[in-house]
Amino acid sequence: MVPVDLRHLRRPVVLAAFSGWNDAGDAATGAVDHLSGLGDTELAFALDPEDHYDFTETRPVLVRDESGERTLQWATTEVLVVHLEERDLVLINGPEPNFRWKAFCSSLVSLVRSVNPERVIAMGAMLADAPHSRPTPVSENGTDYEGPTGIVGIFAGACRDAGFDVTSLWASVPHYVSDPPNPKATVALLSRVEDLIDQTIELGDLPEHATVWEGRVNELVAEDPDIAEYVTDLEERYDTAEATGDEIALQFERYLRRRER
């Protein structure tokens, strides 16, 4: 991929997701990965991993290229540009950094200034008391929650402070089936992105994968009477009450407590 000039994009929108603490079920990074395959994709920028990552936690990986040669891949945050028919998407994707969060966000905000986007969309996913058998809840723009936050919240706040129109999207992933991937949550995030950018997003095989995922979870739940009873209770609560802002805040607090543990 050849580096691309970010200053002359068509109706650009910036979308960001970071793996790790902010990304239950790999739902948010899964959304960015899917978007990166929708059109011609170019590499615009990559942060120097030495500045922000602890390589004993986020280790480099040895891979073989097309010629059979082994090369090192270092964990870093990349910025890709995807050219769709009606607009360009600027995708920010990488692991949550270990060091120098302020400098990390400052570098990304400088990049966003070059883009001058119509909107910035920061995506994450949290573990929550949500039934897998119902539509995945996606909360928008946070709540009155106070407490620890991750790089998604820090990045969104830095962009907002810089004067950009920012939307934060959080998918609620069932905590009893948190192993990645969670294609159903990824589809839910992409559906909200579709509304925000006013453009159809081709979902490809994702809906089918989501159906298969839900069926497998149904089978696992059926094997454990205690879990089955718990899921039934979650379904009843979902069906009889709409989530209020306070309830979403409580879900987020539970998510953070589980992450802390």
Backbone bond lengths (Angstrom), bond angles and torsions (degrees), N, CA, C in turn:
res aa  C-N    CA-C-N  psi(-1)  N-CA   C-N-CA  omega(-1)  CA-C   N-CA-C  phi
1 M - - - 1.475 - - 1.525 110.02 -
2 V 1.323 115.66 137.92 1.456 121.81 -178.20 1.526 109.21 -96.42
3 P 1.356 118.91 134.30 1.462 120.27 178.72 1.520 111.46 -53.89
4 V 1.332 116.37 142.52 1.452 121.89 -174.47 1.521 109.65 -117.69
5 D 1.327 116.41 147.55 1.459 122.74 176.30 1.526 108.76 -77.22
6 L 1.327 117.26 124.31 1.463 121.83 -176.65 1.520 112.96 -86.70
7 R 1.314 118.43 -3.24 1.464 120.56 -171.66 1.522 113.81 -87.38
8 H 1.321 117.84 -9.91 1.464 119.19 -173.99 1.529 110.86 -132.26
9 L 1.325 115.26 50.45 1.458 120.36 179.97 1.528 110.61 -93.33
10 R 1.321 116.46 160.58 1.463 122.27 -177.56 1.528 110.39 -93.44
11 R 1.322 116.07 114.31 1.464 122.58 176.85 1.533 110.75 42.85
12 P 1.312 118.32 56.58 1.467 120.08 -170.21 1.529 113.22 -71.50
13 V 1.305 115.20 148.04 1.463 124.56 170.29 1.523 107.40 -128.26
14 V 1.325 117.05 134.91 1.461 122.37 177.38 1.524 108.95 -98.13
15 L 1.322 117.29 130.55 1.462 122.68 176.04 1.517 108.50 -125.54
16 A 1.332 116.88 133.66 1.460 121.14 -175.80 1.524 110.92 -131.49
17 A 1.320 116.18 141.78 1.470 122.82 172.86 1.519 107.64 -149.80
18 F 1.330 115.83 148.03 1.460 120.98 -177.18 1.528 108.90 -133.18
19 S 1.311 116.30 131.60 1.456 120.60 -178.61 1.529 110.10 -74.58
20 G 1.333 114.71 160.57 1.461 120.37 178.72 1.514 112.35 105.95
21 W 1.317 115.79 -132.14 1.461 123.66 -172.15 1.525 112.97 -56.86
22 N 1.328 116.98 -31.45 1.470 122.21 -174.73 1.521 113.38 -90.56
23 D 1.336 119.58 3.78 1.462 119.93 -160.82 1.522 111.95 -136.33
24 A 1.333 117.45 63.80 1.456 121.53 179.35 1.520 110.09 -59.39
25 G 1.323 116.14 133.41 1.456 120.87 179.62 1.513 114.57 65.94
26 D 1.322 118.07 14.13 1.471 122.50 -175.82 1.528 111.80 53.61
27 A 1.331 116.43 29.02 1.466 120.24 -173.90 1.522 112.12 -69.18
28 A 1.335 117.37 -44.05 1.464 120.60 -175.78 1.527 111.46 -74.09
29 T 1.325 117.40 -47.16 1.465 118.85 177.55 1.524 110.79 -65.82
30 G 1.338 116.18 -29.55 1.462 119.29 174.44 1.515 111.45 -62.91
31 A 1.337 116.53 -36.86 1.462 120.68 177.86 1.529 110.87 -65.22
32 V 1.328 116.94 -44.66 1.464 120.48 179.22 1.524 110.58 -65.52
33 D 1.339 116.66 -41.46 1.469 119.57 177.89 1.530 110.97 -59.71
34 H 1.336 115.98 -40.67 1.464 119.01 179.18 1.528 110.80 -65.13
35 L 1.321 116.56 -43.70 1.465 120.18 -179.91 1.526 111.72 -61.59
36 S 1.324 115.85 -33.39 1.473 119.26 -177.54 1.521 112.40 -67.16
37 G 1.332 116.59 -16.61 1.455 119.32 -179.41 1.515 114.53 -100.91
38 L 1.326 117.31 10.60 1.465 120.37 -174.41 1.520 114.16 -87.33
39 G 1.303 118.07 -14.33 1.464 120.47 -178.01 1.513 110.52 -160.33
40 D 1.327 116.22 -167.93 1.461 120.78 174.93 1.525 108.58 -64.08
41 T 1.328 116.63 127.61 1.459 121.75 -173.99 1.521 110.33 -119.22
42 E 1.326 115.43 134.60 1.464 121.29 -179.47 1.528 109.61 -129.31
43 L 1.321 115.50 144.44 1.461 121.14 175.16 1.518 109.28 -81.38
44 A 1.326 116.13 125.11 1.459 120.41 179.74 1.520 112.41 -101.62
45 F 1.354 116.69 -35.50 1.462 118.42 -170.23 1.523 108.29 -166.73
46 A 1.318 116.53 149.94 1.460 122.14 173.13 1.521 108.41 -142.59
47 L 1.324 116.62 129.99 1.456 120.62 178.69 1.527 110.52 -72.66
48 D 1.315 116.38 149.00 1.460 121.00 176.95 1.527 108.30 -70.22
49 P 1.341 118.64 115.59 1.469 120.03 -176.50 1.520 113.76 -64.21
50 E 1.329 117.71 -25.09 1.469 120.56 -179.74 1.528 111.44 -59.13
51 D 1.332 116.76 -29.52 1.457 120.60 -174.44 1.528 113.47 -79.02
52 H 1.346 117.87 -20.07 1.459 118.37 -166.54 1.527 116.03 -134.98
53 Y 1.336 118.18 -6.39 1.461 118.37 -173.91 1.526 112.46 -124.82
54 D 1.328 114.47 143.15 1.458 123.28 173.45 1.527 106.48 -93.26
55 F 1.323 117.13 110.04 1.455 120.12 -172.88 1.529 113.32 -75.88
56 T 1.330 118.24 -6.67 1.463 119.09 170.21 1.521 110.72 -79.30
57 E 1.337 117.56 -17.88 1.458 121.57 175.68 1.518 111.79 -101.54
58 T 1.320 116.42 -40.57 1.468 121.96 178.74 1.515 106.91 -115.71
59 R 1.328 115.61 83.75 1.461 120.90 -169.38 1.526 112.12 -77.65
60 P 1.336 116.52 147.12 1.475 119.48 172.16 1.520 109.73 -65.42
61 V 1.331 115.89 155.92 1.464 121.78 -175.27 1.520 109.20 -123.12
62 L 1.337 115.86 135.51 1.457 121.54 174.19 1.520 109.26 -87.72
63 V 1.342 116.30 126.03 1.464 121.09 178.14 1.525 109.11 -132.91
64 R 1.317 115.45 161.43 1.465 120.90 176.13 1.521 109.37 -102.39
65 D 1.334 116.28 133.13 1.455 119.49 177.93 1.527 109.71 -84.38
66 E 1.330 117.06 -173.86 1.458 121.47 -175.56 1.528 112.55 -63.26
67 S 1.313 116.43 -26.36 1.468 119.66 179.68 1.527 112.59 -87.09
68 G 1.329 116.73 -3.28 1.458 120.20 -180.00 1.506 114.39 94.16
69 E 1.340 117.08 -4.15 1.456 120.91 179.08 1.530 110.48 -75.93
70 R 1.332 115.39 141.38 1.468 119.40 177.22 1.525 110.06 -84.64
71 T 1.319 115.76 133.39 1.459 121.29 178.16 1.527 109.65 -131.82
72 L 1.320 115.16 158.57 1.464 121.02 177.88 1.524 110.31 -94.59
73 Q 1.319 116.42 134.40 1.452 122.06 172.16 1.521 108.10 -112.72
74 W 1.323 115.88 120.98 1.449 121.87 -179.27 1.525 109.98 -97.77
75 A 1.312 115.79 136.98 1.466 119.72 176.63 1.528 109.12 -64.08
76 T 1.310 115.95 128.94 1.452 120.05 178.15 1.521 109.07 -157.65
77 T 1.312 115.55 172.91 1.461 121.72 175.74 1.518 108.82 -100.58
78 E 1.332 115.20 122.24 1.462 121.04 -179.09 1.525 110.22 -108.72
79 V 1.312 115.11 153.64 1.458 122.70 174.13 1.519 107.22 -119.51
80 L 1.324 115.44 118.83 1.456 122.02 -179.89 1.527 109.86 -113.67
81 V 1.310 115.95 151.09 1.462 121.62 173.57 1.516 108.41 -116.07
82 V 1.329 115.57 125.72 1.461 122.27 178.06 1.523 108.27 -111.12
83 H 1.310 116.33 125.02 1.461 121.35 -178.09 1.525 109.46 -95.20
84 L 1.328 116.69 106.61 1.451 121.93 174.78 1.527 109.22 -93.22
85 E 1.330 116.28 178.96 1.462 119.37 -176.46 1.531 111.88 -65.81
86 E 1.346 117.03 -39.94 1.459 119.90 -171.90 1.523 113.93 -107.55
87 R 1.322 118.40 -16.65 1.460 120.79 -178.37 1.515 109.28 -158.89
88 D 1.342 115.14 171.84 1.460 121.90 176.35 1.524 109.33 -111.04
89 L 1.310 116.05 137.57 1.455 122.29 176.55 1.521 109.19 -106.04
90 V 1.338 115.96 133.12 1.463 122.14 174.84 1.520 107.07 -106.09
91 L 1.325 116.96 115.31 1.459 122.79 -172.87 1.524 110.19 -106.85
92 I 1.326 116.16 124.84 1.464 122.56 175.82 1.519 107.43 -108.78
93 N 1.331 116.94 124.08 1.463 120.09 -173.45 1.522 109.65 -149.99
94 G 1.324 116.46 133.98 1.452 121.45 177.46 1.511 110.10 173.71
95 P 1.329 117.81 175.36 1.459 120.72 177.39 1.534 111.10 -70.06
96 E 1.316 116.07 151.46 1.459 119.51 171.66 1.530 108.39 -59.28
97 P 1.336 118.33 130.65 1.472 119.76 -175.55 1.522 112.27 -70.39
98 N 1.324 114.90 156.05 1.469 121.37 175.64 1.526 112.60 -92.59
99 F 1.329 116.57 -27.97 1.454 120.47 -172.99 1.523 111.73 -130.44
100 R 1.331 116.18 156.11 1.467 124.94 165.73 1.524 112.08 52.20
101 W 1.331 114.39 57.89 1.465 119.74 -177.38 1.533 111.94 -63.32
102 K 1.322 117.05 -38.77 1.468 118.94 -179.25 1.523 110.89 -63.25
103 A 1.331 116.37 -44.35 1.464 119.86 178.77 1.531 110.61 -66.61
104 F 1.316 115.81 -37.66 1.460 121.34 177.90 1.533 110.08 -57.96
105 C 1.328 116.02 -51.66 1.467 120.09 -179.43 1.525 111.95 -67.85
106 S 1.325 116.83 -34.26 1.459 120.23 177.79 1.526 110.73 -61.58
107 S 1.327 116.95 -41.82 1.463 120.82 178.37 1.524 110.73 -63.12
108 L 1.338 116.09 -42.09 1.460 119.38 -178.83 1.528 111.54 -70.70
109 V 1.327 116.97 -36.97 1.465 119.38 177.92 1.523 110.38 -64.83
110 S 1.327 117.22 -38.62 1.469 119.99 176.35 1.520 110.77 -60.35
111 L 1.319 114.94 -39.87 1.455 119.41 177.45 1.529 110.68 -65.39
112 V 1.344 116.85 -41.67 1.464 120.51 179.13 1.525 110.21 -62.58
113 R 1.324 117.47 -36.95 1.474 120.68 177.28 1.529 110.64 -59.91
114 S 1.333 116.75 -38.74 1.458 119.99 178.64 1.523 111.02 -63.70
115 V 1.336 115.75 -35.04 1.459 120.52 -178.93 1.522 111.19 -74.98
116 N 1.354 116.46 -37.67 1.466 122.32 -173.73 1.533 110.62 51.53
117 P 1.341 117.77 61.95 1.461 120.72 -170.87 1.521 113.02 -77.85
118 E 1.324 115.27 160.17 1.456 120.38 171.75 1.528 110.70 -65.98
119 R 1.326 115.81 -32.99 1.460 120.76 -176.31 1.522 109.44 -158.94
120 V 1.339 115.90 150.81 1.466 122.64 170.49 1.531 107.36 -113.12
121 I 1.319 116.57 129.54 1.465 121.61 178.78 1.520 107.85 -119.22
122 A 1.337 115.97 116.33 1.462 121.66 177.35 1.527 108.13 -104.08
123 M 1.328 116.83 126.46 1.460 120.97 -174.42 1.515 111.98 -116.59
124 G 1.326 115.44 142.16 1.450 122.21 175.31 1.517 109.60 -147.35
125 A 1.327 116.10 176.91 1.461 121.85 177.25 1.515 108.31 -144.82
126 M 1.338 116.37 136.98 1.455 121.39 -176.81 1.518 110.32 -123.44
127 L 1.341 116.10 150.27 1.451 121.31 172.62 1.525 108.65 -75.28
128 A 1.326 116.35 133.36 1.460 119.93 -173.24 1.522 110.10 -149.38
129 D 1.335 115.87 166.88 1.463 122.62 174.61 1.523 108.29 -82.50
130 A 1.321 115.87 68.60 1.456 122.10 -177.62 1.522 108.73 -120.45
131 P 1.334 118.59 133.55 1.465 120.07 179.28 1.521 111.71 -75.15
132 H 1.314 116.24 136.04 1.467 120.57 -178.69 1.520 112.46 -66.80
133 S 1.331 117.06 -20.60 1.454 122.39 -173.33 1.522 113.36 -88.66
134 R 1.316 117.77 3.29 1.455 122.27 179.45 1.532 109.05 -118.50
135 P 1.338 118.09 165.27 1.470 119.26 176.66 1.522 111.47 -54.15
136 T 1.318 116.70 137.73 1.459 121.30 -178.75 1.519 110.11 -69.03
137 P 1.343 118.53 119.86 1.467 119.39 177.46 1.529 111.13 -66.82
138 V 1.322 115.50 139.30 1.460 121.88 174.99 1.522 107.53 -128.07
139 S 1.327 116.51 114.97 1.463 120.68 178.80 1.525 109.13 -92.23
140 E 1.320 114.94 152.90 1.464 120.63 -173.64 1.520 110.57 -122.80
141 N 1.345 115.26 132.05 1.466 122.75 170.30 1.514 115.29 67.43
142 G 1.332 117.38 20.86 1.464 118.80 173.94 1.509 113.18 71.98
143 T 1.330 115.24 -177.07 1.456 121.95 -175.75 1.514 108.50 -138.51
144 D 1.320 115.56 -157.04 1.466 120.12 176.62 1.523 112.04 -86.32
145 Y 1.334 116.89 13.91 1.462 120.70 -178.93 1.520 111.50 -58.14
146 E 1.338 115.59 139.96 1.461 122.21 172.67 1.518 108.30 -128.41
147 G 1.312 117.15 131.17 1.454 121.02 -179.92 1.512 111.05 153.39
148 P 1.342 117.20 -165.69 1.467 120.86 -177.93 1.521 111.40 -59.82
149 T 1.304 115.90 146.98 1.455 120.93 178.47 1.517 108.90 -135.59
150 G 1.330 116.03 171.75 1.455 121.50 -179.85 1.516 110.96 -113.96
151 I 1.324 115.52 -171.11 1.464 119.78 -174.53 1.522 111.42 -68.61
152 V 1.335 118.63 -25.10 1.466 120.14 177.01 1.525 109.88 -61.09
153 G 1.349 116.46 -46.93 1.459 120.10 179.06 1.516 112.83 -66.37
154 I 1.333 116.71 -38.51 1.464 120.44 179.90 1.532 110.41 -66.50
155 F 1.326 116.11 -45.07 1.470 120.28 179.63 1.527 110.79 -63.63
156 A 1.331 117.02 -44.81 1.466 120.09 179.88 1.524 110.61 -61.53
157 G 1.332 116.78 -42.35 1.459 120.19 178.68 1.520 112.42 -64.27
158 A 1.335 116.94 -39.15 1.461 120.43 179.48 1.528 110.77 -65.69
159 C 1.322 116.88 -39.38 1.468 119.93 177.72 1.523 110.85 -67.96
160 R 1.318 116.37 -38.44 1.469 120.07 178.99 1.528 109.87 -65.57
161 D 1.333 116.61 -42.11 1.463 120.15 178.49 1.524 111.62 -63.52
162 A 1.334 116.09 -27.69 1.465 120.47 179.86 1.525 112.08 -82.42
163 G 1.337 116.60 -0.71 1.462 119.85 174.61 1.508 115.89 96.96
164 F 1.330 118.13 10.44 1.456 120.12 -179.18 1.524 111.16 -89.58
165 D 1.334 115.13 153.47 1.460 122.02 173.63 1.525 107.61 -77.00
166 V 1.338 117.20 111.74 1.469 121.86 -172.11 1.523 109.92 -118.92
167 T 1.320 115.84 135.54 1.459 122.72 172.13 1.523 108.03 -124.55
168 S 1.335 116.49 129.89 1.459 121.34 174.58 1.524 108.85 -105.08
169 L 1.324 116.83 131.11 1.454 122.58 178.21 1.525 109.51 -118.11
170 W 1.344 116.14 129.05 1.467 121.20 179.32 1.519 109.40 -125.92
171 A 1.319 116.54 119.83 1.464 121.68 175.01 1.525 109.05 -88.11
172 S 1.334 115.83 139.94 1.462 121.92 178.31 1.528 108.97 -95.43
173 V 1.330 116.65 111.44 1.463 123.43 -177.37 1.525 109.05 -98.66
174 P 1.351 119.08 130.65 1.468 120.38 178.53 1.524 111.64 -55.24
175 H 1.320 116.20 125.25 1.466 118.87 -175.11 1.522 112.43 -69.99
176 Y 1.346 117.61 -20.90 1.467 120.37 -178.14 1.527 112.18 -83.59
177 V 1.338 117.10 -4.84 1.462 121.11 175.06 1.523 107.56 -143.42
178 S 1.329 114.77 69.10 1.466 120.94 -170.21 1.524 113.89 -94.64
179 D 1.346 118.14 -8.84 1.456 119.45 -177.62 1.530 110.84 -63.82
180 P 1.318 117.26 136.91 1.474 119.86 178.24 1.528 110.49 -76.85
181 P 1.352 114.45 159.56 1.463 127.42 -3.33 1.524 111.65 -86.09
182 N 1.323 115.47 165.06 1.456 121.64 174.07 1.532 107.67 -125.30
183 P 1.335 117.22 84.90 1.463 119.87 -176.11 1.522 113.16 -63.80
184 K 1.333 116.92 -26.90 1.468 118.93 179.81 1.520 110.74 -65.75
185 A 1.333 117.27 -42.08 1.462 120.65 177.74 1.518 111.25 -68.82
186 T 1.322 116.93 -35.75 1.462 120.39 176.68 1.525 110.72 -62.46
187 V 1.329 117.16 -43.27 1.462 121.17 177.59 1.526 110.55 -61.37
188 A 1.342 117.05 -40.47 1.467 120.54 -179.99 1.523 111.13 -62.58
189 L 1.331 117.27 -42.46 1.464 120.11 177.76 1.523 111.49 -64.85
190 L 1.322 116.80 -44.17 1.460 119.94 -179.47 1.525 111.36 -63.86
191 S 1.324 116.91 -33.70 1.463 119.93 178.15 1.519 110.97 -64.67
192 R 1.331 116.50 -39.09 1.460 119.40 177.19 1.531 111.40 -70.46
193 V 1.317 116.31 -37.76 1.467 119.54 175.87 1.524 110.07 -60.67
194 E 1.315 116.32 -42.32 1.459 121.42 178.94 1.521 111.25 -55.52
195 D 1.333 116.34 -42.74 1.466 120.14 178.33 1.524 111.23 -65.66
196 L 1.335 116.57 -40.32 1.455 120.53 -174.83 1.525 112.98 -70.84
197 I 1.328 116.80 -35.09 1.470 119.31 -177.87 1.521 111.67 -96.34
198 D 1.335 116.27 -1.42 1.471 121.63 176.61 1.520 110.95 54.42
199 Q 1.331 115.19 48.65 1.459 120.43 178.55 1.518 108.95 -153.07
200 T 1.318 115.85 137.71 1.462 120.43 179.80 1.528 110.23 -67.02
201 I 1.325 115.68 134.47 1.457 122.32 176.26 1.525 108.32 -109.60
202 E 1.311 116.36 119.90 1.460 120.40 177.46 1.530 108.85 -69.23
203 L 1.330 116.22 121.59 1.460 120.39 -175.54 1.527 113.16 -90.89
204 G 1.324 117.35 -12.49 1.458 120.03 177.48 1.514 112.48 59.59
205 D 1.342 115.80 -129.53 1.466 121.46 -178.17 1.529 113.23 -86.34
206 L 1.325 117.80 -1.08 1.457 119.47 -174.86 1.534 113.44 -58.26
207 P 1.354 120.23 -45.50 1.469 118.78 178.54 1.526 112.73 -59.13
208 E 1.334 116.27 -38.77 1.468 119.44 177.72 1.527 110.51 -65.21
209 H 1.327 116.80 -42.71 1.466 119.86 177.46 1.525 110.82 -62.04
210 A 1.339 116.34 -38.01 1.466 120.49 179.04 1.530 110.94 -63.98
211 T 1.328 116.76 -39.90 1.469 120.92 178.48 1.522 110.55 -65.12
212 V 1.327 116.67 -43.72 1.467 120.64 178.25 1.521 110.14 -63.16
213 W 1.335 116.61 -43.57 1.472 121.07 178.97 1.524 110.86 -58.37
214 E 1.325 116.82 -46.72 1.466 120.27 -178.69 1.526 110.76 -63.81
215 G 1.336 117.02 -39.20 1.456 119.90 178.35 1.517 112.42 -63.29
216 R 1.320 116.47 -39.94 1.476 119.64 179.01 1.521 111.06 -67.42
217 V 1.335 116.03 -38.76 1.466 118.36 177.58 1.528 110.03 -66.41
218 N 1.325 117.90 -38.47 1.469 120.74 176.16 1.521 110.77 -56.33
219 E 1.328 116.17 -42.48 1.465 120.37 179.97 1.524 111.16 -64.66
220 L 1.327 116.74 -43.49 1.465 120.06 179.55 1.521 111.59 -64.96
221 V 1.328 116.69 -41.45 1.458 120.89 -179.88 1.526 110.69 -64.01
222 A 1.322 116.23 -39.80 1.463 120.45 -178.22 1.519 112.45 -64.24
223 E 1.334 116.59 -23.04 1.464 120.33 -178.85 1.522 112.67 -79.23
224 D 1.324 118.51 -12.21 1.463 122.23 -177.17 1.521 109.41 -126.34
225 P 1.334 118.64 105.68 1.470 121.20 -176.75 1.525 113.10 -57.94
226 D 1.334 117.71 -36.47 1.466 119.71 -179.31 1.527 111.09 -66.43
227 I 1.325 116.09 -44.39 1.457 119.35 178.11 1.525 110.57 -66.06
228 A 1.341 116.12 -39.94 1.467 119.75 179.61 1.525 110.72 -60.22
229 E 1.328 116.64 -41.54 1.463 120.26 178.65 1.531 110.73 -65.55
230 Y 1.315 115.86 -40.18 1.459 120.41 179.47 1.532 110.79 -64.19
231 V 1.328 116.78 -43.92 1.460 120.40 -179.70 1.532 110.31 -64.98
232 T 1.331 116.94 -38.90 1.470 119.77 176.88 1.520 111.04 -59.88
233 D 1.327 115.95 -40.27 1.468 120.00 177.61 1.522 110.83 -63.82
234 L 1.331 117.17 -42.80 1.464 120.35 177.31 1.521 111.17 -61.85
235 E 1.321 116.84 -41.11 1.465 120.47 179.66 1.526 111.30 -62.66
236 E 1.340 116.16 -42.28 1.466 119.48 179.79 1.519 110.91 -64.16
237 R 1.317 116.29 -41.39 1.462 119.41 178.56 1.520 110.90 -65.59
238 Y 1.323 116.21 -39.05 1.470 120.26 179.14 1.525 110.54 -64.66
239 D 1.332 115.99 -41.86 1.459 120.75 -173.99 1.522 113.58 -74.76
240 T 1.326 116.81 -24.71 1.466 119.64 -173.01 1.522 113.66 -105.11
241 A 1.320 117.88 -6.01 1.467 119.19 -177.84 1.511 110.06 -144.56
242 E 1.316 115.96 138.15 1.451 121.05 173.37 1.517 108.59 -84.70
243 A 1.325 115.75 141.52 1.463 119.57 -179.43 1.520 110.33 -69.18
244 T 1.324 116.57 125.64 1.454 121.27 175.39 1.521 109.61 -91.48
245 G 1.329 115.77 169.56 1.457 119.35 178.02 1.513 111.79 -58.86
246 D 1.350 117.18 -39.53 1.460 120.17 179.22 1.522 111.00 -64.41
247 E 1.337 117.39 -39.42 1.461 119.89 -179.82 1.534 110.80 -66.17
248 I 1.331 116.54 -39.76 1.462 119.69 177.71 1.522 110.07 -63.97
249 A 1.329 116.66 -39.73 1.467 120.33 178.18 1.519 110.62 -62.42
250 L 1.342 116.17 -40.32 1.456 119.53 178.81 1.521 110.82 -65.61
251 Q 1.331 117.17 -39.84 1.456 120.12 176.74 1.522 110.60 -59.78
252 F 1.333 115.92 -42.74 1.463 119.96 -178.64 1.527 110.35 -65.89
253 E 1.329 116.82 -38.82 1.459 119.79 177.80 1.526 110.79 -63.57
254 R 1.343 116.17 -42.05 1.465 118.89 177.72 1.525 110.71 -62.66
255 Y 1.332 116.16 -40.51 1.463 120.93 177.37 1.530 110.82 -58.57
256 L 1.326 116.45 -46.02 1.458 120.23 -178.08 1.524 111.04 -66.66
257 R 1.335 116.24 -38.57 1.470 118.80 178.91 1.525 110.51 -63.66
258 R 1.350 116.59 -41.09 1.464 119.36 179.33 1.516 110.36 -64.81
259 R 1.333 116.81 -40.23 1.459 120.57 178.63 1.519 110.36 -64.00
260 E 1.327 116.81 -40.27 1.456 120.33 178.77 1.546 110.23 -61.21
261 R 1.353 116.17 -40.64 1.461 119.32 -179.89 1.513 111.08 -69.86
